[in-house]
Amino acid sequence: MVSYISDSFIIEEGSLADLDRIHSIEAASFPEDEAASKQNLEYRLKSATPFFRVARDKMTGLVVAYVCGTCSTAEKLQHESMFEHEPHGGLLCLHSVTTEASWRRKGLATALLRNYVDHILSTQPQIKKIALLTKFKSGGLYRECGFAMEGPSEVQHGQEQWYEMSLSRK
């Protein structure tokens, strides 16, 4: 179901047919030790479909950005939450807001993330909090979309320090 349309892209639920394209964007956007594997992306598409949204180029129909997450019954982000989906969990662990290089700096990530948050909070009443990890202390994109900095994360992923941000249901 399409939930957002602009002049140049549409936002809708991702599907397994998008897997190769999504994995290609992921691999080109992150260092190898941080990028999700094709298997992890497939798991998220299959197991957490309502929490996997894509933006498509209106002209070509190709996925140009995506955002995905999985649910957890934990109170805080944990390393395990990157690899598991607990459908009835109240914590949505946001794994990735990723945009193809040629579409960056055009407002797409902001539009996609805002749409994602609105869509999740209006369709998934069990979600009480959305949490994510970022490398950047400022959390610019995420702060702009309503997330608040919680501080350094205990989760280790790759070589750098990560910071946890969250947005709670009002």
Disulfide bonds with the S-S distance in Angstrom:
none
